[in-house]
Amino acid sequence: RIEVYCGAKTHLRTPVPKDNNAGEAAVLRNMNALLPPATNSPWRLVVTDRFYTSVKLALEMLHRRMYLTGTIQTDRSGYAKGVVTSKKYRTVNKRKAMVPLQGTIKLAENKSIPQLTAAMWMDRNPVHMLSSGGSRQEGTVKRQINGEVQSLSAPELVCDYHRWMGGVDIHDQLRMQRYSVQLAYKSRK
């Protein structure tokens, strides 16, 4: 389903939530169109990228019997500041070493809503995530480090994100590649 943003005054058939944030509102409208809210529906998992993920959206999705997992911008309101980490380098034996180390995990649980988890996982860069239903258990992911494939520890919610979001990213890359290839060729008669 594709939704074109036409401005704030566009009249919609579905009610817009009180929060007029374009990303959150778009997710809620799409979910209403695909899966209308029902009290007896099974729980579902929705995976979003950092543009759409927010604490408000996660809470709203919980009310609609949907879990949310996604990367998040660290400046979003309500996100746990204790897990926000930046990449730093320290010199050890005349070599630069990344601090914190790759595979480091920080988790924070919301006191009033224990299902809500803020996470930081250190890949090559810090990956900040928010989940309202993902597992906090430790899993593993494969990464190529110094030319060798190694297993890194990661929360299961990162593994879920990679499993369900990976296909979307690959599709976007192929679509952009096809588009750029089409523009690269000029035909002559």
URRA-V267653 format. One record per residue. N is the residue number from 0. RES is the residue in three letters. SS is DSSP state (2 for helix, 1 for strand, 0 for the rest). PSI is psi in whole degrees, 0 to 359 (* if undefined). OMEGA is omega in whole degrees, 0 to 359 (none if undefined). Layout:
BEGIN
n=<N	N>
res=<RES	RES>
ss=<SS	SS>
psi=<PSI	PSI>
omega=<OMEGA	OMEGA>
END
This chain:
BEGIN
n=<0	1	2	3	4	5	6	7	8	9	10	11	12	13	14	15	16	17	18	19	20	21	22	23	24	25	26	27	28	29	30	31	32	33	34	35	36	37	38	39	40	41	42	43	44	45	46	47	48	49	50	51	52	53	54	55	56	57	58	59	60	61	62	63	64	65	66	67	68	69	70	71	72	73	74	75	76	77	78	79	80	81	82	83	84	85	86	87	88	89	90	91	92	93	94	95	96	97	98	99	100	101	102	103	104	105	106	107	108	109	110	111	112	113	114	115	116	117	118	119	120	121	122	123	124	125	126	127	128	129	130	131	132	133	134	135	136	137	138	139	140	141	142	143	144	145	146	147	148	149	150	151	152	153	154	155	156	157	158	159	160	161	162	163	164	165	166	167	168	169	170	171	172	173	174	175	176	177	178	179	180	181	182	183	184	185	186	187	188>
res=<ARG	ILE	GLU	VAL	TYR	CYS	GLY	ALA	LYS	THR	HIS	LEU	ARG	THR	PRO	VAL	PRO	LYS	ASP	ASN	ASN	ALA	GLY	GLU	ALA	ALA	VAL	LEU	ARG	ASN	MET	ASN	ALA	LEU	LEU	PRO	PRO	ALA	THR	ASN	SER	PRO	TRP	ARG	LEU	VAL	VAL	THR	ASP	ARG	PHE	TYR	THR	SER	VAL	LYS	LEU	ALA	LEU	GLU	MET	LEU	HIS	ARG	ARG	MET	TYR	LEU	THR	GLY	THR	ILE	GLN	THR	ASP	ARG	SER	GLY	TYR	ALA	LYS	GLY	VAL	VAL	THR	SER	LYS	LYS	TYR	ARG	THR	VAL	ASN	LYS	ARG	LYS	ALA	MET	VAL	PRO	LEU	GLN	GLY	THR	ILE	LYS	LEU	ALA	GLU	ASN	LYS	SER	ILE	PRO	GLN	LEU	THR	ALA	ALA	MET	TRP	MET	ASP	ARG	ASN	PRO	VAL	HIS	MET	LEU	SER	SER	GLY	GLY	SER	ARG	GLN	GLU	GLY	THR	VAL	LYS	ARG	GLN	ILE	ASN	GLY	GLU	VAL	GLN	SER	LEU	SER	ALA	PRO	GLU	LEU	VAL	CYS	ASP	TYR	HIS	ARG	TRP	MET	GLY	GLY	VAL	ASP	ILE	HIS	ASP	GLN	LEU	ARG	MET	GLN	ARG	TYR	SER	VAL	GLN	LEU	ALA	TYR	LYS	SER	ARG	LYS>
ss=<0	0	0	0	0	0	0	0	0	0	0	0	0	0	0	0	0	0	0	0	0	2	2	2	2	2	2	2	2	2	2	2	2	2	0	0	0	0	0	0	0	0	0	1	1	1	1	1	0	0	0	0	0	0	2	2	2	2	2	2	2	2	2	0	0	1	1	1	1	1	1	0	0	0	0	0	0	0	0	0	2	2	2	0	0	0	0	1	1	1	1	1	0	0	1	1	1	1	1	0	0	0	0	0	1	1	1	1	1	0	0	0	0	0	0	0	1	1	1	1	1	1	0	0	0	1	1	1	1	1	1	0	0	0	0	0	0	1	1	1	1	1	1	1	1	0	0	1	1	1	1	1	1	1	1	2	2	2	2	2	2	2	2	2	2	2	2	2	2	2	2	2	2	2	2	2	2	2	2	2	2	2	2	2	0	0	0	0	0>
psi=<129	135	123	128	121	12	169	336	8	134	132	154	329	146	139	136	164	327	117	20	124	320	310	316	322	317	315	320	317	320	324	321	320	313	91	144	134	143	340	10	154	159	140	161	128	128	128	163	183	341	324	333	132	164	320	318	319	318	318	320	325	321	336	15	43	133	153	133	134	164	155	149	134	347	7	143	139	350	140	118	342	338	352	124	142	156	130	159	143	144	121	120	45	21	146	131	137	136	128	165	155	130	356	140	135	131	145	133	137	132	320	332	90	344	337	121	129	135	148	127	130	108	227	332	162	134	114	132	157	135	140	5	6	158	140	0	159	132	193	150	153	133	148	114	122	40	0	144	122	155	130	146	143	150	153	331	331	319	318	317	314	321	316	337	340	319	324	316	318	318	316	318	316	320	316	323	315	318	316	327	320	323	337	334	137	132	148	148	*>
omega=<180	179	181	179	184	180	186	186	179	179	182	176	181	180	179	178	182	177	184	177	187	182	180	181	179	179	181	178	179	179	176	180	182	185	179	182	177	184	183	181	177	177	181	178	176	181	183	175	190	179	186	188	174	180	179	179	179	179	178	179	177	178	180	178	177	174	179	173	178	173	186	172	188	180	179	181	179	180	184	181	181	181	181	184	175	180	179	177	176	180	178	181	179	176	177	177	182	177	353	183	178	182	179	182	170	179	174	180	178	183	183	179	187	178	185	183	171	184	170	177	182	171	172	174	177	177	180	185	174	180	177	180	181	180	178	181	182	176	179	173	180	178	176	182	181	176	180	176	181	176	176	175	179	175	179	179	174	178	177	180	180	182	187	181	184	180	179	180	179	178	179	179	180	180	179	179	180	180	182	178	179	180	184	183	174	180	178	178	none>
END
